[in-house]
Amino acid sequence: MRALSMISTILATAALISTAGAQEVVKELPLATGQTFSVCEGEYESSCAAHQVYLYCYTVYGWAEATCKVRGTNEPAKYTIAEISKRGGNKCGYTIYEITCR
């Protein structure tokens, strides 16, 4: 019984060390390097054209900064934003952007 308890402790410790190491690697990586997102910015999501990500008015640049930021560094986020379509309506209109993290 005691041997089983020691094995469980060793396995739990190994899992913690492995997880901690993985977290350190993740801290240094951008959240979405190489990914492209179709983003709709507007007052109501139901009024957006087809998209992957919905953002409320005037938040697209903050979202891109946070999503494409390299964690654990002071480097600025690297991304491109392309305006795909735009139409008026409600508080700020509706814009579809294509955002690619670099």
NORSUL-V543962 format. One record per pair of residues at least 12 apart in sequence whose ideal C-beta (glycine too) atoms are under 6 Angstrom apart, sorted by sequence separation. I is the first residue (numbers start at 1). J is the second residue. D is the distance in Angstrom with one decimal. If there is no record, write none. Layout:
i->(I,I)
j->(J,J)
d->(D,D)
This chain:
i->(65,84,38,38,39,40,41,43,83,84,37,64,37,81,82,81,41,79,80,79,78,68,57,32,57,64,31,60,30,30,27,28,27,48,43,47,49,43,42,41,40,39,39,37,36,35,33,32,30)
j->(77,96,51,52,53,54,55,57,97,98,52,79,53,97,98,99,60,99,100,101,102,101,91,67,92,99,67,97,68,70,71,72,72,94,90,94,96,91,94,95,96,97,99,99,100,101,101,101,101)
d->(4.6,4.3,4.8,4.7,4.5,5.3,4.7,5.8,5.9,5.5,5.4,4.9,5.2,5.4,4.6,5.3,4.7,5.9,5.0,5.0,4.2,3.7,5.4,5.4,3.7,5.2,5.5,5.8,5.8,4.8,4.6,4.7,4.0,5.7,4.0,5.9,5.5,4.2,3.8,5.0,5.5,4.6,5.5,4.8,4.4,5.5,5.5,4.3,5.8)
